[in-house]
Amino acid sequence: ALDMNRLWQRLLGRVLSEWGSGFETREEVGLRGVIARDPAFNPRRRSVPTPRPDFALFRNGSLVAYLDAKYRDLWETALPREMLYQLSLYAAAQGQGAAAMLYPSDAPDAAEERLVIRDPSTGSTRATVAMRPVSLTRLEALITAVPSAGRDRARSRFAQYLCGGAG
């Protein structure tokens, strides 16, 4: 069976690495140490899963953002709780800026949405998550465009948009 999530991730990985400028894209970087067992409370000596965002963007060796790719139109359907929890963990690990979910959409009015994760006792913002639509129509046009300097500039701008302006 065709795994559309995996296909979407691979497509976006190529777009980010081939069209992006000014940053390095690493795929499925393990966030070691983000979740750890308390050794005093680990009687079975179990390990914990290592979260792996689909993409980690770096500029000059410094983390810029974590991005995750999901083949689910979040403009037309609600953000599932599990995806929110996953993205929230990436945002908390990132520290600043917005960790983003990249999703396909053909809705002409699809726009980025953001949620802030707040400290319930103080109301201060702890992290930010973004749901960033990727226009399938625009992506197809950029993939099939005749090679030119203008096409290359448009591809670079598109990759920067995917990264939230990073680059």
PEFENFEN-V678591 format. One record per helix or strand of 3 or more residues. SS is the DSSP state (helix for helix, strand for strand). FROM is the first residue (numbers start at 1). TO is the last residue. If there is no record, write none. Layout:
{{SS;FROM;TO} {SS;FROM;TO}}
//
This chain:
{{helix;4;19} {strand;24;30} {helix;39;41} {strand;52;59} {strand;62;70} {helix;81;94} {strand;98;105} {strand;113;118} {strand;125;135} {helix;136;144} {helix;149;162}}
//
